[in-house]
Amino acid sequence: MRSIILTSRGNNPLVIDRLLQDAMLWVQVEEIANKQRRDLTELHALFVAGQCKPDARKVPLHDPQDMEELESFGAALSEFYKYLAEGVKNLRDTSQELIGLEFNLTSIREAQKSTSTSVSMKRLSWITFIFLPLTFVSSLFGMNVNVLESNPPWWIYLPFAFSTLGLTMVVWLTFKRYPSIEDKAERVFRKLTQ
């Protein structure tokens, strides 16, 4: 299973489902083993006490060989369930370790996706940062207003566009260099909108 986890690299959602099913299976195996251990221990205790009633009568155990076999059975039973409990614990621990490994790989994969998304958003922000002021100025020059009735030359657009772009960059650099100014501006805008 470890090789499947490492091969999937946190990309396969079916792997975690399988691991969780295995973890539940080990819990069920442990519960069943504990119930069987209790039942067999009770049965052993009844035999030792001579209270087991086959055919509705007490069968006393007077033979020393029977007592030795019962004690041997009790010791073997105890030893077997210690071995079984240790095996189930090892399986449960391995299962938990594999679940942790899968979650770690999934977290790494999600962090990589998040970083990729962050880079894409940064690119988009820069594109917007450059084109939004230019679009604003071009929309102003595209309006039918009295100021533009005399048909000024087209190059007039360029100083307005670059000055708007420069102003935007200065404001951005100021906010980046002095975050407290941005915080103050945000508080003022919040008060104005309330």
N, C-alpha and C positions, 0 to 999 in steps of 0.2 A: 504494500500500500504506500510505503514511503516513496518509492520510485514514481508511482502515479501522481502523488502530491507534488513532487519536485518537477515532474514533466509538465503538469498543468500550470505551474507557476502562479497559482491563485486566480486563474481565468475560468475554471470549470466549477459552476455552482453545484453540480451533482456530487463532487468530491466531498464537500462539507456535509451534504445530506447523508451520504454513505458513512462518513465518520461518526456522525451523530447517531445513526441507527446502530452502528457497532457499539458505541458507548452505552446506549440503552440496552443492548443485548447483554453486555457484561454485567449491568446492574440486575437484569432479570436472572441471569445464570447464578449470580451471587445470592439472590433472594431464594431461588429454588434450592440451591445447595445448603443454605442455612436451615431451611425448613426440613429438608431430608436429614440433616445432621441432628436437629432437635428430635425428629421422630425416631430415628435409629437409637439415639441416646436414651430416649424414654423407653423404647422396647428393650434395650440392653439392661436398663435399671430394673424393669419389671422381671426380666429373666433372672437377674442376680438375686432379687428379693423373693423369687419363687412365686410371684403373683401372676404369672402368665397363665391363662386358663384355656389350654386347648381342650376341647370336648367338655367345656363347662366344669372342670375340676382343677384343683391346684396340683401342680406337679412339683414336688419338692426336689431340690437338687442336692442329693447326698453324695454323689460320686465326685471325688476331688478332681478327677480328670475333666469333668464337665465344668467345674468352677475355674479351672486353669484355662480351659478353652474360652470361657466367657470373658475372663480377665484379658486374655490374649486378644480376643475379638474387640474388647473395649479399647485396649491400647492401640490396636491396628486402626480402629475407627477414628480415634483421636488423631493419630498420625496422618491418616489419609486426608482428613478434613483440614489439618494444618497445611498439608501439601497443596490441596485444592484451593484453599483460601489464598495462599501465597501465589499460586498460578493465576487466579482470577485478579488479584491485586496487580500483578505484573502486566496482565492484559489491559486492565483498566488504566494503569499508569501510561502504558504505551499508547493507548487510545487517546488519552488526554494530551500526551506529547504531540501526537499527530494532528490533533485538532488545533493545538497551539501553533504548530508549524503552518498549517493551512491558513489560519487567521493572520499570522504574520506575513505570509506571502501575499494574501489578499490585500492586507493593509499597504504593503509595499507597492502593489500594482495600482491600488487606488491613489496613492500618493503620486505615482508617476503620471497617471491620467490627470490628476489635479494640476500638476506642474505643467503639463502640456496644455491644458485648458487655460491656465494662467498666462502662459506665453502667448497663446492665441488672442486672449483678451487684451494683453498689452499691445500687441500689433494693431488690433482693431482700435484701441484708444488712441494710438499715435496717428492712425489714418484719419480718425475723426478730428483729432487735435489740429491737424494740418488743413483738412478740407472744410471744416465747419466755418471758420472765419472767412475763408475764400468764398464759400457758397453764400454766406450772409451778404458780403459786399456785392457779389454778382446779382443777388436778388434785389438789392437796393438800386443798382444801376439798371436793372431790367424793368423797374416800375415806371409807370407813366406819371411823372411828376413835373411840375412847372420848372424846376431847376434844370432839368435835362432837356428842355424844349429847344435850346439853342444848339443841340447836337454837339457836345464837346468831343474832342478827339478820343479815340479808344484807349490810348495809353494812360489817360487819367485814371482808369480802373486800376492800373498796376500800383501806383503809390498808395491808394486807399486799401487795396488788398494786402500789400506787404506791411503797411502800418498796422492794420487790424491783426494780422498774423503775428507781428512783432509784439504788439500790446498783449495778445493772448499768451505769448511765450514769457514775457516779463511777469505777468500775473502768476503764471504757473510756477516759474522759478522762485518767485517771492514766497509763494505758499509752501513750496518744497523746502526752501532754506529756513523759513520761519514758520513752523507749524502752529505756533500760538496765534498768529494772525488769522490763519484759517479757522481755528477754533473760535476765536472772537467773532469772525464774520458769520460762522455757522450759528452762534448763539443769537446774534442780531437778527438774522433771517428767521430763526425759529420764533423769536418774540414778535416779529412783524406778521408772521402767518397765524399767530394765535388770536 
